Amino acid sequence: MKIILVIHALPGGGTGRVLIYMANYWAKAGHHVTVLTLEKSDSPFYFLTDSVKWISLDLACDSTTFVEGMLKT
């Protein structure tokens, strides 16, 4: 099975840790797993096995107002 997990970024928080744990678990079970992050990063905070593909899209950007944020999204 092909699985894609999408998250904003992979810092050292709990959500990123759980996502990495799920990705590693499913990859070890023989699934094709891809982790997709919206924010650019050099490497995830937690260990990601070599069999998990990681794609960083670099789409996140700062907005000064709500309207600007909606237009950029």
C-alpha positions, 0 to 999 in steps of 0.5 A, a space after each residue: 500500500 502507498 501511504 502519504 503523510 502530510 504535515 506542516 513541518 517536522 520540528 521536535 514536537 509531539 505531532 511530528 514524533 507521532 507522524 515519524 513513528 507511524 511512517 517508520 512503523 508502516 515502512 517496516 511493515 512493507 508499505 511505501 511511505 512518503 512524508 510530505 512537509 509544507 515547510 522547508 527543512 534540512 532534516 527531520 528532528 526525529 530519526 526517519 528510516 531510509 525506506 521512507 521518502 521525505 519531500 519538503 515542498 517549501 510552501 510555508 511563508 509569513 503573513 502580516 495580516 489575515 487577508 494576506 495569509 488567505 491570499 497566499 494560501 
